[in-house]
Amino acid sequence: EPEVTQTPSHQVTQMGQEVILRCVPISNHLYFYWYRQILGQKVEFLVSFYNNEISEKSEIFDDQFSVERPDGSNFTLKIRSTKLEDSAMYFCASSEVAGGYNEQFFGPGTRLTVL
Amino acid sequence: SQQGEEDPQALSIQEGENATMNCSYKTSINNLQWYRQNSGRGLVHLILIRSNEREKHSGRLRVTLDTSKKSSSLLITASRAADTASYFCATIMDSNYQLIWGAGTKLIIKP
């Protein structure tokens, strides 16, 4: 069964460093998303991406964040200068061609720890 | 903004019993989705119910949706130890595709 994959599973970085979180969505999906979950808190929407551009973003997704689809399979989230409060589990998700009003399939997550 | 809110926050039952979790939301929605998360792991999609549907089944799962009360319930019948997890409801509004999440119900099934 096709699934969303994410790498790395755990990333430890120093405050102020740049990190890139990588995702490979399900191959026939065209809508991609990033969410994050700070330990013990709700899952929060960050950004959605369709047709090579951002379609929606939340207030959390400020200028420090960017997303890219560098090739036909990868979808990345970059945090330019990490802060302590960026420590969280980051989930990538994708949904199929028919549109965003369908199930979103999630990857296993990347746990980001900022020291 | 807060959208889905689940209750109870935690539920502990004996294996074999039924587990019911509720979710309330504030705005009009296109659909509501339930997800499961095992401790520290990824989010697994369970079921999606659209705003024009009232009830949906999938295996041992039964979801209801009452748009007049802006609430949904997830029933797991004949619970098993493997059902131990956190369960989240998440909604999508008509105006966008982002999932807005509740805080979750932590379900513990005692063998």
Interface residues (C-beta under 8 A of the other chain):
Chain A: Y31 Y33 Y35 Q41 K42 V43 E44 F45 S48 S55 E56 S58 M89 F91 A93 S95 G99 G100 Y101 N102 E103 Q104 F105 F106 G107 P108 G109
Chain B: N30 N31 Q33 Y35 G40 R41 G42 L43 V44 H45 L48 R50 F88 A90 I92 N96 Y97 Q98 L99 I100 W101 G102 A103 G104
